[in-house]
Amino acid sequence: MPDGEKPKRDLPDQPDAPVRQDSQVQQDSQVRQDSQVQQDPEETAAARRRRRAQFLRELHEAKALRDRVQPRRARAARMRQAMRMRTFRW
């Protein structure tokens, strides 16, 4: 390796891909997000509600799983919530 040359990063899925700068990665992710939003402009309200309901079901399931595998943290969270509710002013 000549003096001053930086070693190439080895990426297993793309061995010869150029190294990207952070700004390029951010721009690419923004373009990807914009294209995903614009893919289905004719989405109905019912389809949106179905997707939201599915997301909320999966979120609730994940929280329940976390509570089962971390009972001490779950109990502490319940206690904090109870304190917040006791000190809440209507």
C-alpha positions as a printed Julia matrix, in Angstrom:
90×3 Matrix{Float64}:
   0.0     0.0    0.0
   1.56    3.35  -1.02
   2.09    6.05   1.57
  -1.03    8.0    2.42
  -3.44    5.56   0.77
  -6.34    4.45   2.93
  -7.28    0.76   2.99
 -10.52   -0.16   1.24
 -13.38   -1.3    3.41
 -14.37   -4.88   2.81
 -18.11   -5.22   2.49
 -19.22   -8.85   2.2
 -22.22   -8.19  -0.06
 -20.5    -5.58  -2.27
 -16.73   -6.18  -2.34
 -15.92   -3.56  -5.01
 -18.43   -0.88  -3.99
 -17.0     2.61  -3.4
 -17.0     3.92   0.14
 -19.86    6.41   0.59
 -19.78    9.58   2.58
 -22.35   10.16   5.33
 -24.11   12.89   3.34
 -24.52   10.54   0.38
 -26.01    7.86   2.6
 -28.46   10.35   4.14
 -29.51   11.63   0.71
 -30.01    8.09  -0.57
 -32.13    7.12   2.43
 -34.23   10.3    2.02
 -34.81    9.52  -1.66
 -35.77    5.95  -0.75
 -38.23    7.18   1.88
 -39.76    9.69  -0.52
 -40.21    7.04  -3.2
 -41.86    4.67  -0.69
 -44.33    7.36   0.34
 -45.19    8.14  -3.28
 -45.58    4.51  -4.4
 -49.29    4.26  -3.57
 -50.91    7.71  -3.56
 -54.38    6.16  -4.01
 -54.27    4.31  -0.67
 -57.7     4.25   0.88
 -58.48    5.18   4.44
 -59.54    1.59   5.1
 -56.15    0.25   3.93
 -54.39    2.77   6.14
 -56.5     1.74   9.13
 -55.74   -1.93   8.46
 -51.99   -1.25   8.32
 -52.19    0.84  11.49
 -54.18   -1.84  13.32
 -51.63   -4.49  12.29
 -48.78   -2.28  13.47
 -50.46   -1.63  16.82
 -51.13   -5.36  17.32
 -47.46   -6.17  16.67
 -46.33   -3.34  18.94
 -48.56   -4.56  21.77
 -47.27   -8.1   21.29
 -43.65   -6.92  21.39
 -44.27   -4.91  24.58
 -45.96   -7.89  26.22
 -43.01  -10.1   25.28
 -40.57   -7.56  26.71
 -42.56   -7.43  29.94
 -42.48  -11.22  30.23
 -38.73  -11.53  29.67
 -37.81   -8.53  31.84
 -40.16   -8.64  34.83
 -38.08   -6.33  37.03
 -38.02   -3.59  34.4
 -41.74   -4.06  33.75
 -42.53   -3.72  37.46
 -40.4    -0.57  37.73
 -42.19    0.9   34.72
 -45.58    0.14  36.31
 -44.48    1.83  39.52
 -43.29    4.93  37.64
 -46.57    5.08  35.73
 -48.53    4.76  39.0
 -46.54    7.65  40.51
 -47.21    9.78  37.44
 -50.91    9.06  37.68
 -50.99    9.87  41.42
 -49.34   13.24  40.88
 -51.29   14.14  37.74
 -53.59   17.13  38.18
 -56.89   17.12  36.29
